[in-house]
Amino acid sequence: MSDHTPEHDPPEPLRSPAPRVVIVGAGYAGSHAAVAARRAGDVEVVVVDQDGWHGFLPRLAGVAAGRLRASDARSPLRELTGVEVVRAGVVRVDDEAGLLVLDDATTLQADAMVVTVGSGSPAGSVPGSSEHAATLHTPDDALRLRRRLARTRQLLVVGAGATGVQLAAEVAALRDDIEVHLIEVAGRVLPAEPQRLSEDATRYLHRVGVRLHLGTEVARIDRRGLLTGEGRRLDGTVVWAGGWRARADELLPDAPLLDGRAVVTSDLRVSGLRRVLAAGDVAAHRDVLGRPLPMSAQIASQAGAVAGRNAAALATGRATRPARLLELGRMIDCGARGVGRVGPVPLGWGPTARMVPLLHLGIDARHLWQLGGPVLALAHLPGRTRPQVDTGARPNLHAVS
Ligand SMILES: Cc1cc2nc3c(=O)[nH]c(=O)nc-3n(C[C@H](O)[C@H](O)[C@H](O)COP(=O)(O)OP(=O)(O)OC[C@H]3O[C@@H](n4cnc5c(N)ncnc54)[C@H](O)[C@@H]3O)c2cc1C
C-alpha cells in the first residue's frame, strides 16, 4: 500500500480518490465482507490479514490426519476475491481518527472498518496446556500436528466438541497405528448439540476405535501427556480442542463485551463506535429472534456479507441495513462420514452419515462461488479423490468404508 505511513511521521495520510473500507482479517467473515463491500460499489476495499491467506478451518482435522493437503485448507485471499490484501497484523483500531495501526508501526486510513479477527484457543485454562498441548486453529497448527503424529503412538484429544470429535474420528479412521483417546468433561460428546447427534457421533467414534473418556476432567498437561482429575495418567500427544474464545478487547478496548465477543448493533456496528463494524467469531451475533448465535463459519459468512455492505454504506453516507442472521444447521465432517443437522433434522444415522461430507463439500462450493464464481469454486475445492495420506502411515480403509 502506498499510503502506509509511520505512526510518528506525517500526520496527513494520502487520501485515495474513493472512500476506503478496510477489513481486518481474511477468514470467513472478512472474505465475505470484502466481496460485499466491493460489490456495493464506490469504495476502495483493502483487507489486512496477518498472514494474507483465507483459512478453511473446518478442513484442518483432515490436514492433521493426512487426508487433505495443507493447500486444501488455505488459499491466498487475493486469488479468491481479487481484493487487495495487505499482509500485516493490526494492533489498534482508532474509531475517532479513522485509522488502523499495523504491527510495523505504520497506519492505514479508513472511512469505515470491519473487524473480523476470529477467535483463538483459551490457552492456560488447565495447568500446562499452553506449554505442552498442540492446538488446531490454523493450517500451520494442522501441519505441525501432522508432523507430531508421524512419531506418536497415542493421541489424546481434550474436548469432544465439533473440533475434537472431527480430529479424533479422522485420525482413528486413517491411522491404525495410533491409539486415539477423546477426553470430555461433560457426560456426552458434542454437549452443545442435541442428544441424537451425540449418540450418532458416539457410535461412529466407537466404530473407528476411538476410546472415549466422558465425565473426565483434565487436571494437568505435561511433556509426557496428561493427568485426569481422578489421578489417571495417559501418555501421548495432547491436542487441546476445548473450545475457542474471542479476544475482541485486544483491538477494541472500549467495546462492550459478551464472553470476549464485541457487542454489536443490529447493523453490526460495534456498540458505541461510529465507523467500526465487527463480524464473525469476534462479534456477539444474534439471530432474527434475538437468540445468541454460536461461533461458526456459516454465521461468520452471513454476518461478514452484511458488515461489508454496511461498511460501504457508512463510507459513502448511505443508510445501513439490519442483519438478519439464521443458523441453518451444523455439519461435523469426519472425512468419509459425519454427523450434523439441517435445521433440527439430524444427519448421521444409517446412510445419512455419508451425506454429511457431501453436504459439507456443497457448503464449501457455495462459499467459494459467492466469493469468486464457479471456476474458482472448482479450483479450490479440497481434492477428495487424490491419494491423500502422506504421513507414511497405512490408511485403515476398512474403518471408513
Ligand atoms: C478446527 C476447526 C474446525 C471447525 N469446523 C467448523 C465446522 O465444521 N463448521 C463451522 O461452521 N465452523 C467450524 N469452525 C468454526 C469456524 O471456522 C469459525 O467460526 C470461523 O472461521 C469464524 O470466521 P471468522 O472470519 O470470524 O474468523 P477466522 O476464520 O478465524 O478468520 C480470522 C482471520 O483474522 C486474521 N487475524 C487475526 N488477528 C488479526 C490481526 N490482529 N490482524 C490482522 N489479521 C488478523 C487471521 O489470520 C484470520 O485470517 C471450526 C473451527 C476450527 C478451529
Ligand as a Chemical Component Dictionary entry (heavy atoms), coordinates in Angstrom:
data_LIG
# 
_chem_comp.id                   LIG 
_chem_comp.type                 NON-POLYMER 
_chem_comp.pdbx_formal_charge   0 
_chem_comp.three_letter_code    LIG 
# 
loop_
_chem_comp_atom.comp_id 
_chem_comp_atom.atom_id 
_chem_comp_atom.alt_atom_id 
_chem_comp_atom.type_symbol 
_chem_comp_atom.charge 
_chem_comp_atom.model_Cartn_x 
_chem_comp_atom.model_Cartn_y 
_chem_comp_atom.model_Cartn_z 
_chem_comp_atom.pdbx_ordinal 
LIG C1  C1  C 0 -10.544 -26.923 13.647 1  
LIG C2  C2  C 0 -11.800 -26.137 13.447 2  
LIG C3  C3  C 0 -12.894 -26.736 12.823 3  
LIG C4  C4  C 0 -14.059 -26.016 12.616 4  
LIG N1  N1  N 0 -15.104 -26.639 11.998 5  
LIG C5  C5  C 0 -16.234 -25.930 11.738 6  
LIG C6  C6  C 0 -17.308 -26.520 11.026 7  
LIG O1  O1  O 0 -17.251 -27.685 10.655 8  
LIG N2  N2  N 0 -18.403 -25.753 10.768 9  
LIG C7  C7  C 0 -18.485 -24.444 11.161 10 
LIG O2  O2  O 0 -19.483 -23.767 10.870 11 
LIG N3  N3  N 0 -17.493 -23.852 11.839 12 
LIG C8  C8  C 0 -16.364 -24.567 12.138 13 
LIG N4  N4  N 0 -15.343 -23.978 12.825 14 
LIG C9  C9  C 0 -15.511 -22.600 13.302 15 
LIG C10 C10 C 0 -15.288 -21.639 12.159 16 
LIG O3  O3  O 0 -14.145 -21.990 11.421 17 
LIG C11 C11 C 0 -15.179 -20.226 12.701 18 
LIG O4  O4  O 0 -16.364 -19.925 13.393 19 
LIG C12 C12 C 0 -14.958 -19.238 11.544 20 
LIG O5  O5  O 0 -13.689 -19.482 10.955 21 
LIG C13 C13 C 0 -15.042 -17.814 12.042 22 
LIG O6  O6  O 0 -14.775 -16.962 10.977 23 
LIG P1  P1  P 0 -14.072 -15.552 11.240 24 
LIG O7  O7  O 0 -13.985 -14.899 9.924  25 
LIG O8  O8  O 0 -14.753 -14.868 12.361 26 
LIG O9  O9  O 0 -12.616 -15.926 11.794 27 
LIG P2  P2  P 0 -11.447 -16.736 11.075 28 
LIG O10 O10 O 0 -11.968 -17.589 10.005 29 
LIG O11 O11 O 0 -10.694 -17.376 12.201 30 
LIG O12 O12 O 0 -10.544 -15.599 10.419 31 
LIG C14 C14 C 0 -9.862  -14.650 11.196 32 
LIG C15 C15 C 0 -8.765  -14.033 10.333 33 
LIG O13 O13 O 0 -8.241  -12.906 11.014 34 
LIG C16 C16 C 0 -6.832  -12.885 10.906 35 
LIG N5  N5  N 0 -6.341  -12.123 12.055 36 
LIG C17 C17 C 0 -6.449  -12.441 13.374 37 
LIG N6  N6  N 0 -5.937  -11.449 14.136 38 
LIG C18 C18 C 0 -5.505  -10.495 13.283 39 
LIG C19 C19 C 0 -4.890  -9.227  13.459 40 
LIG N7  N7  N 0 -4.644  -8.714  14.673 41 
LIG N8  N8  N 0 -4.548  -8.506  12.358 42 
LIG C20 C20 C 0 -4.790  -8.991  11.109 43 
LIG N9  N9  N 0 -5.385  -10.185 10.878 44 
LIG C21 C21 C 0 -5.740  -10.922 11.957 45 
LIG C22 C22 C 0 -6.447  -14.355 10.898 46 
LIG O14 O14 O 0 -5.192  -14.536 10.244 47 
LIG C23 C23 C 0 -7.592  -14.970 10.093 48 
LIG O15 O15 O 0 -7.307  -14.989 8.710  49 
LIG C24 C24 C 0 -14.154 -24.675 13.044 50 
LIG C25 C25 C 0 -13.063 -24.060 13.663 51 
LIG C26 C26 C 0 -11.898 -24.783 13.854 52 
LIG C27 C27 C 0 -10.715 -24.103 14.511 53 
# 
loop_
_chem_comp_bond.comp_id 
_chem_comp_bond.atom_id_1 
_chem_comp_bond.atom_id_2 
_chem_comp_bond.value_order 
_chem_comp_bond.pdbx_ordinal 
LIG C1  C2  SING 1  
LIG C2  C3  SING 2  
LIG C2  C26 DOUB 3  
LIG C3  C4  DOUB 4  
LIG C4  N1  SING 5  
LIG C4  C24 SING 6  
LIG N1  C5  DOUB 7  
LIG C5  C6  SING 8  
LIG C5  C8  SING 9  
LIG C6  O1  DOUB 10 
LIG C6  N2  SING 11 
LIG N2  C7  SING 12 
LIG C7  O2  DOUB 13 
LIG C7  N3  SING 14 
LIG N3  C8  DOUB 15 
LIG C8  N4  SING 16 
LIG N4  C9  SING 17 
LIG N4  C24 SING 18 
LIG C9  C10 SING 19 
LIG C10 O3  SING 20 
LIG C10 C11 SING 21 
LIG C11 O4  SING 22 
LIG C11 C12 SING 23 
LIG C12 O5  SING 24 
LIG C12 C13 SING 25 
LIG C13 O6  SING 26 
LIG O6  P1  SING 27 
LIG P1  O7  DOUB 28 
LIG P1  O8  SING 29 
LIG P1  O9  SING 30 
LIG O9  P2  SING 31 
LIG P2  O10 DOUB 32 
LIG P2  O11 SING 33 
LIG P2  O12 SING 34 
LIG O12 C14 SING 35 
LIG C14 C15 SING 36 
LIG C15 O13 SING 37 
LIG C15 C23 SING 38 
LIG O13 C16 SING 39 
LIG C16 N5  SING 40 
LIG C16 C22 SING 41 
LIG N5  C17 SING 42 
LIG N5  C21 SING 43 
LIG C17 N6  DOUB 44 
LIG N6  C18 SING 45 
LIG C18 C19 SING 46 
LIG C18 C21 DOUB 47 
LIG C19 N7  SING 48 
LIG C19 N8  DOUB 49 
LIG N8  C20 SING 50 
LIG C20 N9  DOUB 51 
LIG N9  C21 SING 52 
LIG C22 O14 SING 53 
LIG C22 C23 SING 54 
LIG C23 O15 SING 55 
LIG C24 C25 DOUB 56 
LIG C25 C26 SING 57 
LIG C26 C27 SING 58 
# 
